Amino acid sequence: MRSMRNFVVHEYFRASDAVIWDTVHVDLPPLPAMLKTILEEDSE
């Protein structure tokens, strides 16, 4: 996620719509479940 932020910030004019679309629709959806798992494991 950090690398995507850096890419969008520093390479804004070169960021393709397809890359941003894929990130939002492919890479981000699993994030809430992964974070929930991490938080549950951390609280044990």
N, C-alpha and C positions, 0 to 999 in steps of 0.2 A: 504494500500500500504506500509506503514511503517513497518507493521509486516512482510510482505513478504520480504522486503529488509533485515530486521533483521534475518529472518529465513535463507535466502540464504547466507548471510555473515557469520553467526555464526554456522550454521548447514550445511555448504556446502556439506559435504560428505554424509549427510543424506537426502538431498533434492532429491525427486524423480522426474523423468522426467514428470510424470503424473501431479504432483502438479504444476510444472512450466508451463507446457502446458496449463492446465486449467486456470491458472492465466492470461496468455497471451491472450488466446482465449475466455475466459468467463468474467473475471473480468475487464480487461483493455478496451475493446471496448466501453463500455458506458462512460468512463472517459471524453473524449473530449466534449461530449454533456453536461455532468454535469458541467464541468468547464465553458463552454460557458454560461450556465444558471446562474451560480454564478456571473460571470463577468458582465452579462447584468443586473442582479438585483443590483449589487453593484454600477453600473454607474447611476442608476436612482435617 
